[in-house]
Amino acid sequence: MKDFNSQIILGIDPGTHRMGWGIIQAEKRKATYLDCGVIEERKETKAEQLLALYKGLSALIEKHRPEMIGIEKLFFMKNQTTAMAVAEARGVVLLLAAENNLPVVEVAPTEVKQCVTGYGQADKKAVTKMVKLILGTDKLKVLDDATDALAIAISAMILK
Amino acid sequence: MKDFNSQIILGIDPGTHRMGWGIIQAEKRKATYLDCGVIEERKETKAEQLLALYKGLSALIEKHRPEMIGIEKLFFMKNQTTAMAVAEARGVVLLLAAENNLPVVEVAPTEVKQCVTGYGQADKKAVTKMVKLILGTDKLKVLDDATDALAIAISAMILK
């Protein structure tokens, strides 16, 4: 029977060539680690690249059946070309969420830091350390982008 | 029999709530007007909005079977939040192009002006006037966003 207090959350750290993802099970405000990884693709055109990301994420959603998506909000970036490209990838993620009727929680970078470390200006090291502590994944070898995605999933659980 | 000198081009002026589109038939460098319009949607969430645009464009592609997509490149915009939202919509258009195996020609705003008026700093009025002249649509009542989309389609024909 479905436990309505429990929810599977997919956190996504959007990127064009590397997209980190992390899946947690949220029970009230307790997060349990399920899986994580990075979708990495190098296609010739931007359109093919977005299609590859779309397919990779579709497969993930089909496999893990998340009930919510957490995604990082995009803020002012020094490199506008990169920012636009990441926003295009975000568009594909949001489209997939709507296609699968999944609610989306958008979290700002400072909110992610605040949620997992209690301090909005925390550095990357502190975020990594706290994600490991919260999820008990200190023995797992987790890539940076996937750690960020797990942090985003935890933040979505807290902020939803 | 398919005429390989002739090609149907769909031009898109990307936007989040209004997306202009224009379809031309390109024969060598001669453009003929086929159709144009604006997809206008107001959904509650950004994800649902992108899905509505996706569905609208899918229907257009199915109906008109374009062989190429022209889309405006995004440049520095004063309002970064708007720029990000337009980039997300662009991501959905590029995804659709890849799903339908359609080559994409991205054109900068100055290129569009250059292509249809011969002058990269031309104003909106000159662009509208020249699109009407090139396509012979002076008797058609065409919305602004659709005129831009037709100008983008003409530019894609020239720059491809």
Chai-1 contact restraints between the chains, C-beta under 6 A:
chainA,res_idxA,chainB,res_idxB,connection_type,confidence,min_distance_angstrom,max_distance_angstrom,comment,restraint_id
A,K46,B,L94,contact,1.0,0.0,6.0,A-B,restraint_1
A,A47,B,L94,contact,1.0,0.0,6.0,A-B,restraint_2
A,A47,B,A97,contact,1.0,0.0,6.0,A-B,restraint_3
A,A47,B,A98,contact,1.0,0.0,6.0,A-B,restraint_4
A,A47,B,V104,contact,1.0,0.0,6.0,A-B,restraint_5
A,E48,B,A98,contact,1.0,0.0,6.0,A-B,restraint_6
A,L50,B,G91,contact,1.0,0.0,6.0,A-B,restraint_7
A,L50,B,L94,contact,1.0,0.0,6.0,A-B,restraint_8
A,L50,B,L95,contact,1.0,0.0,6.0,A-B,restraint_9
A,L51,B,L95,contact,1.0,0.0,6.0,A-B,restraint_10
A,L51,B,A98,contact,1.0,0.0,6.0,A-B,restraint_11
A,Y54,B,L95,contact,1.0,0.0,6.0,A-B,restraint_12
A,L74,B,M84,contact,1.0,0.0,6.0,A-B,restraint_13
A,F76,B,Q80,contact,1.0,0.0,6.0,A-B,restraint_14
A,Q80,B,F76,contact,1.0,0.0,6.0,A-B,restraint_15
A,M84,B,L74,contact,1.0,0.0,6.0,A-B,restraint_16
A,M84,B,A87,contact,1.0,0.0,6.0,A-B,restraint_17
A,A87,B,M84,contact,1.0,0.0,6.0,A-B,restraint_18
A,A87,B,A87,contact,1.0,0.0,6.0,A-B,restraint_19
A,A87,B,E88,contact,1.0,0.0,6.0,A-B,restraint_20
A,E88,B,A87,contact,1.0,0.0,6.0,A-B,restraint_21
A,E88,B,R90,contact,1.0,0.0,6.0,A-B,restraint_22
A,E88,B,G91,contact,1.0,0.0,6.0,A-B,restraint_23
A,R90,B,E88,contact,1.0,0.0,6.0,A-B,restraint_24
A,G91,B,L50,contact,1.0,0.0,6.0,A-B,restraint_25
A,G91,B,E88,contact,1.0,0.0,6.0,A-B,restraint_26
A,G91,B,G91,contact,1.0,0.0,6.0,A-B,restraint_27
A,G91,B,V92,contact,1.0,0.0,6.0,A-B,restraint_28
A,V92,B,G91,contact,1.0,0.0,6.0,A-B,restraint_29
A,V92,B,L95,contact,1.0,0.0,6.0,A-B,restraint_30
A,L94,B,K46,contact,1.0,0.0,6.0,A-B,restraint_31
A,L94,B,A47,contact,1.0,0.0,6.0,A-B,restraint_32
A,L94,B,L50,contact,1.0,0.0,6.0,A-B,restraint_33
A,L95,B,L50,contact,1.0,0.0,6.0,A-B,restraint_34
A,L95,B,L51,contact,1.0,0.0,6.0,A-B,restraint_35
A,L95,B,Y54,contact,1.0,0.0,6.0,A-B,restraint_36
A,L95,B,V92,contact,1.0,0.0,6.0,A-B,restraint_37
A,A97,B,A47,contact,1.0,0.0,6.0,A-B,restraint_38
A,A98,B,A47,contact,1.0,0.0,6.0,A-B,restraint_39
A,A98,B,E48,contact,1.0,0.0,6.0,A-B,restraint_40
A,A98,B,L51,contact,1.0,0.0,6.0,A-B,restraint_41
A,V104,B,A47,contact,1.0,0.0,6.0,A-B,restraint_42
